[in-house]
Structures are given as structure tokens and as C-alpha cells.
Amino acid sequence: QARLEEAGGGLVQPGGSLRLSCAASGVIPRFSTMAWYRQVPGKQRELVAAIIGGGELRYADSVKGRFTISRDRVKNTVYLQMNSHKPEGTAVYYCKTNLGPNEVWGQGTQVTVSS
């Protein structure tokens, strides 16, 4: 069974940093494309960053230069380093991958940017 488990959310001040992790287990290959999304109440889930199987990185314009996605293939874990946080970064952050035609999502981790 495929499973993604996020960790690392919490309260961060504007301008502060936080690192999220997403541990993959089960049948998820270590070279799978992995992505981070975020969602605020009443809005659609939006893509934040993705690491494509071969290593290509993609970022939403709103986080370019501030967020970094990376992967530890040995641990089959993906990270999202978030720096210079802005209040609009408050959201539930989700990790996602695809297993064949199916989407696999983690349970999400809350990030609150507030002073």
C-alpha cells in the first residue's frame, strides 16, 4: 500500500523559515515525481513545488527564490525548505505523487505564518 506522511508544519513568523518533510512508504518508487501543494479554506489546492523523476525542479512563481524542494532517495523522502515566509503562506501543505493512474496524497500539515 502506498503512503505519504508529511511532517514539520507549525507556526512561523513572517520572514522565518520552516522545513517540511514527506516520507513515502509502500510501493512508491524512489524516482517518482513528487510535489507539494497547499490549500487555504475556500480555495483550490495549488501547486507549490515539484521534483520530477529525473531531478527537474518546478516552482510556483509565488515561491521562487524562497522555497526549495529536494529529495533523499535513500530515505524516499522529499523536503520543502521554506524561507522568507509571507502571511499568505498560511495553508495546509500536502505532499502528492502518482502511482500509475492514481493520485496518492498525504494527510497534510498545517503551516501558519503569523507574528
Buried (B, 14 or more C-beta within 10 A) or exposed (E): EBEBBBBBBEEBEEEBEBEBBBBBEEEBEBBBBBBBBBBEEEEEBEBBBBBEEEEEEBBBEEBEEBBBBEBEEEEBBBBBBBBEBEEEBBBBBBBBBBEEEEEBEBEBBEBBBEE
